[in-house]
Amino acid sequence: MSLSVRSPGAPESAPRNAAPSSSELLDFVRRTAADASLVASLPLDPEGRTWVRLDGPGGSEAWLIGWPPGTGTGWHDHGGSHGAFAAAAGALREESLAARLPTEGWKTLELADGVDRERELTAGRGRAFGAHHVHQVLNRSADEHAVSVHAYYPPLPMMRRYSRTGAVLRLEHVERPEEWL
């Protein structure tokens, strides 16, 4: 599902040529996640994630995403965009790498010890991340949907998808925006 709606968290007066900072994106996703009527308007599917595209601040790309129990993104990056996300309902676990990976010229990397990070985001909690962030997001609940708001700047040019076995990270696929709609 894909719709485009004006987010109440995106001020009309925001200049479209000013690149939003990570902290501005974090403020936006937190405000938008607190909009109970917007969050409640997202159709939830028990079989797969659902999403609605939102107008983000300063020309950013934003999404409201529904997560059925037991779903996740798999390991990925954001193609050089920085961003933020916040849980609006339920809880999400983020597993990330505290390491800057090269963006080109590799298919398989062995990760060093100590690069793994985990955090739990419950309703109202969010986090910002830089342009080289690699993570996966999971709804580990067995019976509760989660809903989150995400924003990226510049709008996602691509996403790299990875598989992971122990310390080995492997580049599997590069997705382009036309594949997401």
C-alpha positions in Angstrom: 0.0 0.0 0.0 1.3 3.4 -0.8 -0.4 6.8 -0.3 0.9 10.3 0.0 -0.5 12.5 2.7 0.5 15.8 4.2 1.9 15.1 7.6 0.8 17.4 10.4 4.4 17.4 11.6 5.7 19.1 8.4 5.2 22.9 8.8 4.0 24.7 5.7 6.6 27.4 6.2 9.6 25.1 6.1 11.9 26.2 3.4 12.2 23.6 0.7 15.8 24.4 -0.2 17.2 24.1 3.3 18.5 20.5 4.0 17.0 19.3 7.3 19.6 18.2 9.9 19.3 14.8 11.7 18.0 16.6 14.8 15.3 18.3 12.7 14.3 14.9 11.2 14.2 13.4 14.7 12.0 16.2 15.9 9.7 15.7 12.9 9.4 11.9 13.4 8.6 12.3 17.1 5.9 15.0 16.5 4.4 12.9 13.7 4.5 9.7 15.8 2.5 11.6 18.5 -0.3 12.3 16.1 -2.8 9.6 17.3 -5.3 10.2 14.4 -2.6 9.8 11.7 -1.2 6.7 13.4 -4.7 5.2 13.7 -5.4 5.9 10.0 -2.7 3.5 8.8 -4.3 0.2 7.6 -2.6 -2.7 9.4 -2.2 -6.1 7.6 -1.5 -9.2 9.7 0.7 -10.7 6.8 3.0 -7.8 5.9 4.2 -4.3 6.5 2.0 -1.4 5.3 3.1 2.1 4.7 1.9 5.6 3.7 4.3 8.2 2.3 4.3 11.5 4.2 5.6 15.0 3.3 8.7 15.5 5.3 10.4 18.7 6.3 12.8 20.5 3.8 12.2 18.1 1.0 12.9 15.0 3.0 11.3 11.6 2.3 9.0 10.3 5.1 7.0 7.2 5.8 4.5 5.9 8.3 5.0 2.2 8.5 3.0 -0.6 10.1 4.8 -3.7 11.4 2.9 -7.0 12.0 4.2 -9.2 14.8 7.5 -10.9 14.0 8.4 -8.8 10.9 11.6 -6.9 10.2 13.6 -5.2 7.5 16.7 -7.3 7.3 20.1 -5.6 7.3 20.3 -2.5 5.1 21.6 1.0 4.7 20.0 4.1 3.2 22.2 4.8 0.2 24.0 7.8 1.8 21.0 9.5 3.3 20.8 10.6 6.9 17.6 10.1 8.8 15.6 9.4 11.9 12.8 7.1 13.0 10.5 6.9 16.0 8.1 4.3 17.3 4.5 5.5 17.3 2.9 2.3 18.7 4.2 -0.9 20.0 8.0 -1.5 20.3 10.7 -2.0 17.7 14.2 -3.3 18.2 17.0 -1.8 16.2 20.2 -3.8 15.7 23.0 -1.7 14.1 26.7 -1.6 13.4 29.0 0.9 15.0 31.3 0.9 12.1 31.5 2.9 8.8 31.4 0.4 5.9 32.9 1.2 2.5 30.1 1.9 0.1 31.7 0.4 -3.0 34.1 -2.3 -4.1 33.2 -5.2 -1.8 30.7 -8.1 -1.6 31.7 -9.7 1.8 33.2 -8.2 4.9 34.2 -9.7 8.2 33.0 -7.5 11.1 35.3 -6.8 14.0 34.2 -7.7 17.6 32.3 -5.1 19.4 30.6 -3.3 16.5 27.1 -4.6 17.3 24.6 -2.2 19.0 21.0 -2.9 20.0 18.3 -0.6 21.3 14.6 -0.9 22.0 12.3 1.9 20.8 8.9 2.1 22.5 6.1 4.5 21.6 7.4 8.1 21.6 11.1 7.1 21.5 13.2 7.8 18.4 16.7 8.1 17.1 18.6 9.9 14.4 21.4 8.4 12.3 24.1 9.4 9.9 24.6 8.8 6.2 26.6 5.6 6.7 24.2 3.8 9.1 23.7 0.1 8.6 20.9 -1.6 10.7 17.9 -3.8 10.8 14.6 -3.0 12.5 12.4 -5.7 14.0 9.0 -6.1 15.6 9.8 -8.9 18.0 6.3 -9.0 19.5 4.4 -12.2 19.1 1.0 -10.5 19.1 1.2 -6.7 18.8 1.6 -4.5 15.7 4.1 -1.7 15.9 3.9 1.6 14.0 6.8 3.9 13.2 7.6 7.1 11.4 10.8 7.4 9.3 12.4 10.4 7.5 15.4 10.6 5.2 17.4 13.3 3.6 18.2 13.5 0.8 15.3 11.3 -0.4 16.5 7.7 -0.6 18.5 7.2 -3.8 18.8 3.5 -3.1 19.1 0.9 -0.3 21.7 -1.7 -0.1 20.5 -5.0 1.4 22.8 -7.3 3.3 22.7 -10.8 4.7 24.6 -11.6 7.9 26.0 -14.9 9.2 27.9 -14.4 12.5 30.6 -11.8 11.8 30.2 -12.0 8.0 28.2 -9.3 6.2 27.4 -9.8 2.6 26.0 -7.3 0.1 23.1 -9.1 -1.6 21.1 -6.5 -3.5 20.8 -2.8 -4.3 17.2 -1.6 -4.4 16.1 1.5 -6.3 13.1 3.7 -5.3 10.9 2.4 -8.2 11.0 -1.0 -6.5 9.3 0.2 -3.4 6.0 1.5 -4.8 
